[in-house]
Structure formats: C-alpha cells, structure tokens
Amino acid sequence: MSHREELEKMNNTKLTIFNIPIGWFLLIVVITLFAMYTGNLPAGIVGALLIMMVLGEFFGWIGDRTPILRSYLGGGAIVAIFGSAFLKHMNWMPEETTSMIADFMQVGGFLNLYIAGLITGSILSIDSKVLMKAGTRFAIPLLAGVATAIVIGGTMGLLIGDGFIQTVLIIVLPLMGGGMGLGGVPMSQLYSDVLGNDPSYYISLLVPAIALGNLFAIVLASVLNGLGNKFPKLTGNGVMIPGFQYEKQKETDYSISQLGIGLIAGLLFLTIATLLGKLIPLHPFALMILMLAIFKITNILPKFLVDAAISWFHFVLKNWTYALLVGIGITFTDLNVIIEAFTFEFVLIVGITVIGVMLMTGFIGKLVGIYPIEASITAGLGMISMGGTGDVSVLAAARRMELMAFCQIASTLGASLILLLADFFANLL
C-alpha cells in the first residue's frame, strides 16, 4: 500500500462531521457560537447561512447517530428541526440571530432557492423509462392511497377531530405530501396565500403529522419486510412488476460549471412556473412539478441541462438540507402549537390513516399487476415518509433499496397532486 493510500485510509476512518474532522468542526462551532453570542455574526446571508449550516450539520450528526432517533423518528432531520426550535423556544438564541435567519429564509429567498433545486433535480433524475413503462400502472395504487387517506382521515376527523376539511388540511395532506421540502414547506406557503395567516402558523400545525407519519411508515415497512419473508408470493423482493426490470441511476459527475448551470435551471423553471401561475390557477410549485415531469417524459431538455440540474440537486441536498431544517425550526416551528397537537385523537387519526393507505395501495397494486408489498412500500409508505431521508429510512427498514426510483416518483410527482388538493381544500374554508 502506497503512502497516499495509507493517508486516505486514515482519513476515511477518522470521525468527521460534514466531512470535516470532528476536532476542527467543533472549533468551527465554538467560533460561530462566540460570534453569535457576542453580537458579531455578519449580517445577511453570511451570518445566517453560517449559523444554519453549522448548527444543522451538528444536530444532523447527532440525530443520524442516535439509534432510536435514526431508526424510527427521522434521525438528523428531526433533531435539526426540533433542536433549533427548542433553542428559540427557550430563548437560548439571540433575537438578532433568529430575526436574521427568518429574513434570510423568507425575504432573502433561501427557501425558494432550495425548493427550486430540489424539485428540478429530483424529477429530472428519475429514469424516464421508469416513468413511461411503469408510471401509468404505478399511478393507480398511488391515487388510491391518496383517496383512501382523505376518506379515512377526513372521516376520523369528523368523528373525533376538528372536522373533515380541517383534518384533511392539517393531517392528511401533509401526511401524504412527501416530507418537509416538497410537502410541508410549500404547503404552508400555499395555505398562507389562500387563507391569509403567516406560514409559521401553518408549518407548526403540519410538522406533527409529517413527523409521526414518518415514524409509522418506517415501522410498518419493517413489518412488511417480515410479511414478505413469511409469504413470498406477496413480494418481488425489490422488483415492482413481474418480469420488469429498470436501470439503476448512474451517479452524477460534478463540475463547477455544471453546478452553475444547474442553479440557473432551478431558478429558471421556478420563474417559468410563476409566470404560468398568472394564467393557470395553480400554485407555482405544483406547476413546476407537472411541467418538469412532462419535460422528462418527452425528453425535450438537452442532456447537459438535465445533468447540471441533477448535479445542483445533489449539491443542495447534501450541503443545505440540514441548514434549511434549522431555518424551518427557527422560522416556522412553534413548539407550543406542536405540543398541543399531540393528543390521543391526533395519534389515532394518523395511525389509522397510515395503516389504511398501506393496505389499500397493496390491494390495488395486486389488482393492476404490481407485487402488493412493493406497492404498499412505494405508493403508500413512500408518500407518507419524510422526503428523501424518510425514503431511505423506509426502504432500509423494508430491505428494498432498489425501490428508490419509485419512492421518488411517489414523493415528487405525488407531491404535485397533494399541492393541487391542498389548494382545492383550502379554498373550501
């Protein structure tokens, strides 16, 4: 083994946070917190992004290495949201810093920048063959799952909750919305646009359903894996349709120029969707998802643009996800509202809804020629899980990582349907 290989091996075995040796990262934390508590954080994007990234990666590192949190509660994503929300709730973060982060998230547009990159890259990264060959068949159990969630959840809300429409808006739709980035965050903005309250009010109402739904999805995925082992005829062991195979996605090679092009692509598609929103009465995020799905299926976009958008998507996902979740925790998460939401009735509504969706998607999947366990995992639990990290957790629990492409379809294309329904039900109030 060469000296260089020995060094690389030593570096790979070191404990790191954000690919930084832990000692150096902790020094960065100390310097950042010292600047914050002495009122010397630079104003605007510099100070806001620094504290969000440092705290986000630190909280994420803790959550992703805490066994119960990692396995059943969303890991680092949950710790980043609620850890930062707790700092604000206890007044352990200076008001100057929380205001700076809130301005950066909303007025500064960081939230829209992240969502634009996420939506563009996640949809364009799905194999078009998967969309064309399996999309139509897969859409049937997915739609059945959404309908089941609305009927069961809304009815439960009518019987023991706050009414049919209110329960659909606050529990069912965020539950099926594909997590925070594609679901909870744009949904809170949509509710704010339609109903007039601040997005922070709605995000605090939506987070409990998203978090608890993620927990149920992971646990039930493990149960489905055990069921498949006991009854082999119910599962394709990672293959959705008998006799159908699809190519695994290739990893993207990054370059500086690609990242720049990808950034422009994400912002451009959001701008186009905003322009279309002036003509079509749909939310720009919903229009953006539908537009990109059409572009992907028809292969209209040039390869260099698709590759660049996927590169930027992976950059944003890898480097800014925990930072965004810190911003969500500080700007949009009210712990008092969340604590009040976790009632017995709330847990019962979420649990029965998730189980109903799992059973219905498996049943309908069987009818259309999809293995029922794979249908339940992807069209059902894949929509309920907490975005990308939730998809990974669900598929890891189910031991079927091969289904990631279908979970992406459920959480991205399915998210467009959920946003459309959110717009529809919000206008009924």
C-alpha positions in Angstrom: 0.0 0.0 0.0 1.4 3.4 -1.0 1.8 6.3 1.4 -1.1 8.2 -0.3 -3.4 5.2 0.1 -2.4 4.9 3.8 -3.3 8.5 4.3 -6.6 8.1 2.5 -7.4 5.1 4.6 -6.6 7.0 7.8 -8.8 9.9 6.7 -11.7 7.6 6.0 -11.5 6.1 9.5 -11.5 9.5 11.2 -14.6 10.7 12.9 -16.0 13.6 10.9 -18.9 16.0 10.7 -19.7 17.4 7.3 -16.6 15.6 6.0 -14.5 17.8 8.4 -12.5 16.1 11.2 -14.6 16.4 14.4 -12.0 18.4 16.2 -11.9 21.0 13.5 -15.6 21.1 13.2 -16.1 21.6 16.9 -13.6 24.5 16.7 -15.8 26.0 13.9 -18.9 25.5 16.2 -17.1 27.4 19.1 -16.1 30.3 16.9 -19.5 30.6 15.3 -21.4 30.5 18.6 -18.9 33.0 20.1 -19.6 35.4 17.2 -23.3 34.9 17.7 -23.5 35.4 21.4 -21.2 38.4 21.3 -23.3 40.0 18.5 -20.6 39.8 15.9 -22.2 37.5 13.3 -22.0 39.2 9.9 -25.4 40.5 8.8 -27.5 38.9 6.0 -26.6 35.8 4.1 -23.1 35.4 5.6 -24.1 35.1 9.2 -27.5 33.4 8.6 -26.1 30.7 6.3 -23.1 30.1 8.6 -25.1 29.5 11.8 -27.7 27.5 9.9 -25.1 25.2 8.3 -23.0 24.7 11.4 -25.9 24.0 13.7 -27.7 22.0 11.1 -24.8 19.7 10.4 -24.1 19.3 14.2 -27.7 18.5 15.0 -27.9 16.2 12.0 -24.8 14.3 13.0 -26.3 13.7 16.5 -29.6 12.6 15.1 -28.2 10.3 12.5 -26.1 8.5 15.2 -28.7 8.2 17.9 -30.2 4.6 17.5 -33.9 5.2 18.2 -34.0 8.6 16.5 -32.1 7.3 13.5 -34.2 4.1 13.0 -37.7 5.3 13.8 -38.0 9.1 14.1 -36.3 10.6 11.0 -32.8 10.9 12.6 -30.9 14.1 11.9 -33.9 15.8 10.1 -36.0 15.7 13.3 -33.2 16.8 15.6 -32.3 19.7 13.2 -35.9 21.0 13.2 -36.8 20.5 16.8 -33.3 21.2 18.2 -33.2 24.7 16.6 -36.9 25.3 17.5 -36.0 24.4 21.1 -33.2 26.9 21.1 -35.6 29.6 20.1 -38.4 28.4 22.4 -36.0 28.6 25.4 -34.6 32.0 24.2 -31.1 30.4 24.0 -30.6 32.0 20.7 -30.3 35.9 20.4 -33.3 37.5 18.9 -31.0 39.3 16.4 -29.9 35.9 15.1 -33.4 34.4 14.8 -34.6 37.5 13.0 -31.7 37.4 10.6 -32.4 33.7 9.9 -36.1 34.4 9.4 -35.3 37.2 6.9 -32.9 35.0 5.0 -35.4 32.2 4.8 -38.4 34.3 3.7 -37.3 37.8 2.4 -33.9 36.6 1.2 -35.5 33.7 -0.7 -33.3 30.8 0.6 -36.4 28.7 1.0 -37.4 29.1 -2.7 -33.8 28.6 -3.8 -33.7 25.2 -2.0 -37.1 24.1 -3.2 -36.4 25.1 -6.8 -33.2 23.0 -6.9 -34.8 20.1 -5.1 -37.9 19.9 -7.4 -35.9 20.3 -10.6 -33.2 17.8 -9.9 -35.3 15.2 -8.2 -37.8 14.9 -11.1 -35.1 15.1 -13.8 -33.1 12.4 -12.0 -35.9 9.8 -12.3 -35.2 7.3 -15.2 -37.6 8.3 -18.0 -38.1 4.6 -18.8 -39.4 4.1 -15.3 -41.8 7.0 -15.8 -43.1 5.7 -19.2 -43.2 1.9 -18.6 -44.4 1.8 -15.0 -45.7 5.2 -14.4 -49.3 4.6 -15.6 -49.7 1.4 -13.7 -48.0 2.7 -10.6 -50.2 5.8 -10.6 -53.3 3.7 -9.9 -52.4 2.5 -6.4 -50.8 5.9 -5.7 -54.1 7.7 -6.4 -56.0 5.0 -4.5 -53.7 5.7 -1.5 -54.4 9.4 -1.6 -58.1 8.9 -1.9 -58.1 6.4 1.0 -56.1 8.8 3.2 -58.6 11.6 2.5 -61.7 9.4 3.2 -60.3 7.6 6.3 -58.5 10.6 7.8 -61.3 13.0 7.0 -63.9 10.7 8.4 -61.9 10.1 11.6 -61.5 13.9 11.9 -65.3 14.3 11.5 -65.9 11.7 14.3 -63.2 12.6 16.8 -61.2 15.5 15.5 -61.7 19.1 14.2 -64.0 18.2 11.2 -63.5 16.7 7.8 -61.9 19.6 5.8 -59.7 20.8 8.7 -58.3 17.3 9.3 -57.6 16.8 5.6 -55.7 20.1 5.5 -53.7 19.8 8.7 -53.2 16.0 9.0 -54.0 14.1 5.8 -52.4 16.2 3.1 -49.1 16.9 5.0 -49.0 13.2 5.9 -49.1 12.4 2.1 -47.0 15.3 0.9 -43.6 13.8 0.7 -41.9 15.4 3.8 -40.9 18.9 4.5 -39.2 20.2 1.3 -41.8 19.1 -1.2 -44.8 18.9 1.1 -44.9 20.8 4.4 -42.9 23.9 3.4 -44.7 24.8 0.1 -48.0 23.7 1.6 -47.6 26.2 4.5 -46.9 28.9 2.0 -49.9 27.8 -0.1 -52.1 27.9 3.0 -50.8 31.3 3.8 -51.5 32.6 0.3 -55.1 31.2 0.4 -56.1 31.6 4.0 -54.1 34.7 4.9 -52.2 33.7 8.1 -48.4 33.6 8.4 -46.7 30.5 7.1 -45.1 29.9 10.6 -48.6 29.2 12.0 -49.3 26.5 9.4 -45.8 24.9 9.5 -46.2 24.3 13.2 -49.5 22.6 12.6 -48.1 20.4 9.7 -44.9 19.2 11.3 -46.5 16.9 13.8 -48.4 14.9 11.1 -45.2 14.7 9.0 -43.0 13.5 11.8 -45.5 11.0 13.3 -46.4 9.7 9.8 -42.7 9.1 9.1 -42.4 7.1 12.3 -45.4 4.9 11.4 -44.1 4.4 7.8 -40.7 3.2 9.0 -42.1 0.7 11.5 -44.7 -0.6 9.0 -42.0 -1.0 6.3 -40.2 -3.3 8.7 -43.4 -5.2 9.3 -44.0 -5.6 5.5 -40.5 -7.0 5.1 -41.2 -9.7 7.7 -44.6 -10.4 6.0 -42.8 -10.8 2.6 -40.3 -13.3 4.2 -43.3 -15.3 5.6 -45.4 -15.1 2.4 -43.0 -14.9 -0.6 -45.9 -14.8 -3.1 -46.7 -11.3 -1.9 -43.4 -9.7 -2.9 -40.9 -9.4 -5.7 -38.1 -8.7 -3.3 -37.4 -5.3 -4.7 -38.9 -5.8 -8.2 -42.2 -4.0 -8.7 -43.8 -5.8 -11.6 -43.2 -9.5 -12.5 -40.7 -9.6 -15.4 -40.0 -5.9 -15.4 -36.5 -4.5 -14.7 -35.2 -1.0 -14.8 -31.8 0.5 -15.0 -30.3 1.9 -11.8 -29.5 5.6 -11.9 -25.9 6.4 -12.5 -24.1 8.7 -10.1 -23.6 12.2 -11.3 -20.1 13.5 -12.0 -19.8 17.0 -10.6 -18.1 20.0 -12.1 -18.1 23.7 -11.2 -19.7 24.7 -14.5 -22.5 22.1 -14.0 -23.4 23.5 -10.6 -23.7 27.0 -12.1 -25.9 25.8 -14.9 -28.0 23.7 -12.5 -28.5 26.7 -10.3 -29.8 28.8 -13.3 -32.0 25.9 -14.4 -33.7 25.6 -11.0 -34.3 29.3 -10.8 -35.5 29.5 -14.4 -38.1 26.7 -14.0 -39.4 28.3 -10.9 -39.7 31.6 -12.7 -41.5 29.9 -15.6 -43.9 28.2 -13.2 -44.5 31.6 -11.5 -45.4 33.1 -14.9 -47.7 30.2 -15.7 -49.3 30.8 -12.3 -50.6 34.1 -13.6 -52.6 32.2 -16.3 -53.3 28.9 -14.6 -54.9 29.0 -11.1 -52.4 26.6 -9.5 -49.5 27.1 -7.1 -46.1 27.6 -8.8 -44.6 24.6 -7.1 -47.4 22.4 -8.4 -47.0 23.8 -11.9 -43.2 23.4 -11.7 -43.5 19.7 -10.8 -46.0 18.9 -13.6 -44.0 20.9 -16.1 -40.8 19.1 -15.3 -42.5 15.7 -15.4 -43.7 16.4 -18.9 -40.2 17.6 -19.9 -38.7 14.4 -18.5 -41.1 12.0 -20.2 -40.8 13.8 -23.6 -37.0 14.2 -23.3 -37.3 17.7 -24.6 -34.5 19.1 -22.4 -30.9 18.8 -23.6 -28.7 16.3 -21.7 -26.2 19.0 -20.4 -29.1 20.8 -18.8 -30.5 17.7 -17.2 -27.1 16.6 -15.9 -26.4 20.1 -14.5 -29.8 20.2 -12.7 -29.2 16.8 -11.2 -25.7 17.9 -10.0 -27.1 21.1 -8.4 -29.9 19.0 -6.8 -27.3 16.7 -5.2 -25.3 19.7 -4.0 -28.3 21.4 -2.5 -29.5 18.1 -0.9 -26.1 17.3 0.5 -25.0 20.7 1.7 -28.1 22.7 2.6 -30.7 20.2 3.8 -29.8 20.4 7.5 -29.3 24.2 7.2 -32.8 24.5 5.7 -34.2 22.4 8.5 -32.6 24.7 11.1 -34.3 27.6 9.3 -37.6 25.8 9.4 -37.2 25.1 13.1 -36.4 28.7 13.9 -38.7 30.4 11.4 -41.7 28.2 11.1 -41.9 25.8 14.1 -43.8 26.8 17.2 -43.2 24.2 19.9 -46.2 25.3 21.9 -48.5 24.5 18.9 -46.8 21.2 18.3 -47.1 20.0 21.9 -50.8 20.9 21.9 -51.2 18.9 18.7 -50.0 15.6 20.0 -53.3 14.4 21.5 -54.6 10.8 21.7 -57.1 11.7 18.9 -54.3 13.0 16.7 -52.2 9.9 17.1 -55.2 7.7 16.4 -56.1 9.6 13.2 -52.6 9.4 11.9 -52.1 5.7 12.8 -55.4 4.5 11.2 -54.8 6.7 8.1 -51.3 5.3 7.5 -52.4 1.7 8.0 -55.4 2.2 5.7 -53.2 3.7 3.0 -50.7 0.8 3.3 -53.4 -1.8 3.0 -55.3 -0.1 0.1 -52.2 0.5 -2.0 -51.1 -3.1 -1.6 -54.6 -4.4 -2.6 -54.9 -2.1 -5.6 -51.3 -2.8 -6.6 -52.1 -6.5 -6.7 -55.1 -5.8 -8.9 -53.0 -3.9 -11.5 -50.2 -6.5 -11.6 -47.8 -5.0 -9.0 -46.5 -7.0 -6.1 -48.6 -5.9 -3.1 -45.8 -5.4 -0.7 -43.8 -3.3 -3.2 -46.9 -1.3 -3.9 -47.5 -0.7 -0.2 -43.9 0.3 0.4 -43.7 2.8 -2.6 -47.1 4.1 -3.4 -48.2 4.0 0.2 -45.4 4.4 2.7 -43.2 6.2 0.1 -45.7 9.1 0.0 -46.0 9.2 3.8 -42.3 9.1 4.6 -40.4 12.3 5.4 -38.9 13.1 2.0 -35.6 11.8 0.8 -34.3 10.9 4.3 -37.7 9.2 5.0 -37.5 7.2 1.8 -34.1 5.9 2.7 -35.3 5.0 6.2 -38.4 3.2 4.9 -36.5 1.3 2.2 -33.7 0.4 4.7 -36.3 -0.9 7.1 -38.0 -2.8 4.2 -34.6 -4.0 2.9 -35.6 -2.9 -0.6 -33.3 0.0 -1.6 -33.9 -1.0 -5.2 -37.3 0.8 -5.0 -35.8 4.3 -4.5 -36.9 5.4 -8.0 -40.5 4.5 -7.3 -40.3 6.2 -3.9 -39.0 9.3 -5.7 -42.0 9.2 -8.1 -44.3 9.0 -5.1 -42.7 11.8 -3.2 -42.2 14.1 -6.2 -44.9 13.6 -8.7 -47.3 12.6 -5.8 -46.4 15.9 -4.2 -47.8 17.8 -7.1 -51.2 16.1 -6.6 -51.1 16.8 -2.9 -50.4 20.5 -3.5 -53.3 20.6 -6.0 -55.6 19.1 -3.4 -54.3 21.4 -0.7 -55.2 24.4 -3.0 -58.6 22.9 -3.6 -59.5 22.1 0.1 -58.0 25.4 1.4 -60.4 27.3 -0.9 -63.3 25.4 0.6 -62.8 27.0 4.0 
